[in-house]
Amino acid sequence: MQEIIGFEQQIAGDGACGKYALRHALLLLGIPVSQREASAATQVPPWKAMQRGTNEAEIKRGLKEFGCTGIEYSGRSLRSYTAHINRCLRGALPVIITAENDEHWAVIAGKKSRTEYFWIDSAEPDVIGCWQWNDILAWIDNDVFYGIGVLPRNKEQLAHSLVPRFPEYAQLMKDATLRQYWGYYLDDLYGGSLNGESPRQFFEKYRKPIIETICIQYPQADRETITWELKNYETVAVAHNLVPSLIELTAAMTLIAVGIE
């Protein structure tokens, strides 16, 4: 069975919150990574994660393997820490943070207002939430604040960051299936080019032909399910500003149709 690559909850007691935070931060930048890939990149296999978790050096090693640099803040100044997080978010960078007195890793994913921040926490059933900054500080509960802004070395990747648009999509991610399989959809969307056409324009132009082609080729495929799956692709494409390859997207949808049959 293929791994789910998305914003998902960790298995209780597996000690992998650091690797989940790494994956979730990369996914916000439009870089889908599996748990197996994260284990290899950080050099923290599951048995080691269960024993003692993942430390900051291993997370930074993992970021480097996936073409990113960690922009660190470590210190006791709340003002400097808050400024660091705000500066990263304004630059479209997610921030991996320590919480629960340095016992846990999570991600700050964006801002809803001047004082409200979205978080992604693999230990929470809902995975995604939004709190006032003072509530987040109480959750952090550290004497020394620590955060890693995730900066892709290829700055063009920032055009695909979900961070600036996260408030628009947080509500949609209450759909657990969309949230958990976000990375699958994202991975299939690479391969096209903008060419002056926006993601919305692409789907307006090709939505009906894709559905009709697949339903003609596979008469037993469920049109409602095909339409729903294509809508998920569209949601992820617009969120990350990606125009897919028509050939590759049709092929991915065809595989879905074969599975439905």
C-alpha positions as CSV (number, residue, x, y, z in Angstrom):
1,M,0.0,0.0,0.0
2,Q,1.4,3.4,-1.0
3,E,2.0,5.9,1.7
4,I,-0.4,8.8,2.3
5,I,1.4,12.1,1.6
6,G,-0.6,14.8,3.1
7,F,-1.5,16.8,6.2
8,E,-2.2,13.8,8.4
9,Q,-2.2,12.8,12.1
10,Q,0.7,10.8,13.4
11,I,0.3,7.3,14.9
12,A,0.1,7.7,18.7
13,G,3.5,7.0,20.4
14,D,5.6,6.7,17.2
15,G,7.8,9.7,18.3
16,A,7.7,11.0,14.7
17,C,6.3,14.5,15.3
18,G,9.6,16.1,14.1
19,K,9.4,14.2,10.8
20,Y,5.7,15.0,10.4
21,A,6.5,18.7,11.0
22,L,9.2,18.5,8.4
23,R,6.9,17.0,5.9
24,H,4.0,19.3,6.6
25,A,6.3,22.4,6.2
26,L,7.6,21.1,2.9
27,L,4.1,20.3,1.7
28,L,3.1,23.9,2.4
29,L,5.8,24.9,0.0
30,G,4.5,22.5,-2.6
31,I,7.0,19.7,-2.0
32,P,5.3,16.4,-1.2
33,V,7.4,14.0,0.9
34,S,6.6,10.6,2.2
35,Q,7.4,9.4,5.7
36,R,9.9,6.9,4.3
37,E,11.6,9.7,2.4
38,A,11.7,11.9,5.5
39,S,13.2,9.0,7.5
40,A,16.0,8.6,5.0
41,A,16.6,12.3,4.6
42,T,16.8,13.0,8.4
43,Q,18.6,9.6,9.0
44,V,16.1,8.9,11.8
45,P,14.5,5.5,11.2
46,P,11.2,4.8,12.9
47,W,12.8,2.8,15.8
48,K,15.1,5.7,16.6
49,A,12.2,8.2,16.4
50,M,10.3,6.1,19.0
51,Q,13.3,6.1,21.3
52,R,14.1,9.8,21.3
53,G,12.3,11.7,18.5
54,T,14.0,14.0,16.0
55,N,16.3,16.9,16.9
56,E,16.9,20.2,15.2
57,A,20.1,19.1,13.5
58,E,18.3,16.1,11.9
59,I,15.4,18.3,10.8
60,K,17.8,20.8,9.2
61,R,19.6,17.8,7.5
62,G,16.2,16.7,6.1
63,L,15.4,20.2,4.8
64,K,18.8,20.3,3.0
65,E,18.1,17.0,1.3
66,F,14.9,18.4,-0.1
67,G,16.5,21.6,-1.4
68,C,15.6,23.9,1.5
69,T,17.5,25.9,4.2
70,G,16.5,26.3,7.8
71,I,16.3,30.0,8.9
72,E,16.7,29.6,12.7
73,Y,15.7,31.6,15.7
74,S,16.8,30.5,19.2
75,G,16.6,32.9,22.1
76,R,14.6,34.2,25.1
77,S,13.3,37.3,23.5
78,L,9.6,37.0,22.8
79,R,9.6,40.1,20.7
80,S,12.4,38.8,18.5
81,Y,10.8,35.4,18.2
82,T,7.4,36.9,17.2
83,A,9.2,39.1,14.7
84,H,11.0,36.1,13.3
85,I,7.8,34.1,12.7
86,N,6.0,37.1,11.2
87,R,8.9,37.8,8.9
88,C,8.9,34.2,7.7
89,L,5.2,34.1,7.1
90,R,5.3,37.4,5.2
91,G,8.0,35.8,3.0
92,A,5.7,32.8,2.3
93,L,7.8,30.5,4.6
94,P,6.3,28.0,7.0
95,V,7.9,27.8,10.4
96,I,8.7,24.6,12.3
97,I,8.5,25.3,16.0
98,T,9.1,23.5,19.3
99,A,6.3,23.3,21.8
100,E,5.3,21.7,25.1
101,N,8.6,22.6,26.7
102,D,10.7,21.4,23.8
103,E,9.0,18.0,23.8
104,H,7.1,18.4,20.6
105,W,7.4,19.7,17.0
106,A,4.6,21.5,15.0
107,V,4.3,24.1,12.2
108,I,3.0,27.6,12.0
109,A,1.3,27.7,8.6
110,G,0.0,31.2,8.2
111,K,-2.0,34.1,9.8
112,K,-5.7,34.7,10.0
113,S,-5.4,38.1,11.5
114,R,-2.8,40.3,13.2
115,T,-3.0,38.1,16.4
116,E,-4.4,34.8,15.1
117,Y,-2.1,32.1,13.7
118,F,-2.8,28.8,11.9
119,W,-0.9,25.8,13.2
120,I,-0.5,22.2,12.0
121,D,0.1,19.6,14.7
122,S,0.3,15.9,13.8
123,A,-0.6,15.0,17.4
124,E,-4.0,16.6,17.2
125,P,-7.0,14.7,15.6
126,D,-8.0,17.8,13.7
127,V,-4.4,18.4,12.6
128,I,-5.1,22.0,11.6
129,G,-6.2,24.8,13.9
130,C,-6.1,28.6,14.5
131,W,-5.4,30.3,17.9
132,Q,-4.6,33.6,19.3
133,W,-0.8,34.2,19.7
134,N,-1.1,34.2,23.5
135,D,-2.6,30.7,23.4
136,I,0.1,29.5,21.1
137,L,2.7,30.9,23.5
138,A,1.0,28.9,26.4
139,W,1.2,25.8,24.2
140,I,4.9,26.4,23.4
141,D,5.7,26.7,27.1
142,N,9.5,27.0,26.6
143,D,12.0,29.2,28.4
144,V,14.0,29.5,25.1
145,F,12.0,30.0,21.9
146,Y,13.0,28.0,18.8
147,G,11.8,28.1,15.3
148,I,13.0,27.2,11.8
149,G,11.7,29.1,8.8
150,V,11.8,26.8,5.8
151,L,13.4,28.6,2.8
152,P,13.7,26.8,-0.6
153,R,17.0,27.3,-2.3
154,N,15.1,27.6,-5.6
155,K,13.2,30.8,-4.9
156,E,10.8,30.1,-7.7
157,Q,9.3,27.4,-5.4
158,L,7.9,30.3,-3.2
159,A,5.4,31.0,-6.0
160,H,3.8,27.6,-5.0
161,S,3.7,28.2,-1.3
162,L,0.4,27.8,0.4
163,V,1.4,30.0,3.4
164,P,0.0,33.3,2.0
165,R,-3.2,31.6,0.9
166,F,-3.6,29.3,3.9
167,P,-6.6,31.2,5.4
168,E,-8.5,30.5,2.2
169,Y,-7.9,26.8,2.3
170,A,-7.9,25.9,6.1
171,Q,-11.7,25.5,6.0
172,L,-11.6,23.2,3.0
173,M,-9.0,21.0,4.8
174,K,-11.7,20.0,7.3
175,D,-12.4,17.4,4.6
176,A,-10.1,14.7,6.0
177,T,-9.8,13.0,2.6
178,L,-8.6,16.1,0.8
179,R,-6.3,17.0,3.7
180,Q,-4.7,13.6,3.9
181,Y,-4.3,13.1,0.2
182,W,-3.2,16.6,-0.6
183,G,0.3,15.6,-1.5
184,Y,-0.9,12.9,-3.9
185,Y,-2.9,15.5,-5.9
186,L,0.0,17.9,-5.7
187,D,2.5,15.4,-7.0
188,D,0.4,14.7,-10.1
189,L,0.1,18.5,-10.9
190,Y,3.7,19.1,-11.6
191,G,4.8,18.9,-15.3
192,G,2.8,21.6,-16.9
193,S,3.7,25.3,-17.3
194,L,1.8,28.6,-16.8
195,N,2.1,29.9,-20.4
196,G,-0.1,32.8,-19.5
197,E,-2.9,30.5,-18.4
198,S,-4.0,30.4,-14.8
199,P,-4.9,27.2,-13.0
200,R,-8.6,28.3,-12.9
201,Q,-8.5,29.0,-16.7
202,F,-6.9,25.5,-17.3
203,F,-9.7,23.7,-15.4
204,E,-12.5,25.8,-17.0
205,K,-11.1,24.9,-20.4
206,Y,-10.4,21.2,-19.8
207,R,-12.7,20.0,-16.9
208,K,-15.5,18.8,-19.1
209,P,-13.3,17.2,-21.8
210,I,-11.3,15.3,-19.2
211,I,-14.5,13.9,-17.5
212,E,-16.1,13.1,-20.9
213,T,-13.0,11.3,-22.2
214,I,-12.6,9.1,-19.2
215,C,-16.3,8.2,-19.0
216,I,-16.3,7.3,-22.7
217,Q,-13.2,5.1,-22.2
218,Y,-14.5,3.5,-19.0
219,P,-18.3,3.4,-19.1
220,Q,-18.5,1.8,-15.7
221,A,-16.6,4.6,-14.0
222,D,-18.7,6.6,-11.6
223,R,-19.0,10.1,-13.1
224,E,-19.8,11.7,-9.7
225,T,-16.6,10.3,-8.2
226,I,-14.5,11.3,-11.2
227,T,-15.9,14.8,-11.0
228,W,-15.2,15.0,-7.2
229,E,-11.6,13.8,-7.7
230,L,-11.0,16.4,-10.5
231,K,-12.4,19.1,-8.2
232,N,-9.8,18.1,-5.6
233,Y,-7.1,18.4,-8.2
234,E,-8.4,21.8,-9.1
235,T,-8.5,23.0,-5.5
236,V,-4.8,21.9,-4.9
237,A,-3.7,23.4,-8.3
238,V,-5.3,26.8,-7.5
239,A,-3.9,26.7,-3.9
240,H,-0.3,26.2,-5.2
241,N,-0.6,28.2,-8.4
242,L,0.2,25.1,-10.6
243,V,-1.0,24.5,-14.1
244,P,-0.8,20.7,-14.8
245,S,0.1,18.9,-17.9
246,L,-3.2,17.9,-19.6
247,I,-1.7,14.5,-20.7
248,E,-0.4,13.7,-17.2
249,L,-3.5,14.8,-15.4
250,T,-5.7,12.8,-17.7
251,A,-3.5,9.8,-17.1
252,A,-3.8,10.2,-13.3
253,M,-7.5,10.5,-13.6
254,T,-7.6,7.4,-15.8
255,L,-5.8,5.4,-13.1
256,I,-8.5,6.6,-10.6
257,A,-11.2,5.5,-13.1
258,V,-9.6,2.0,-13.4
259,G,-9.5,1.8,-9.6
260,I,-13.2,2.7,-9.4
261,E,-14.1,0.1,-12.0
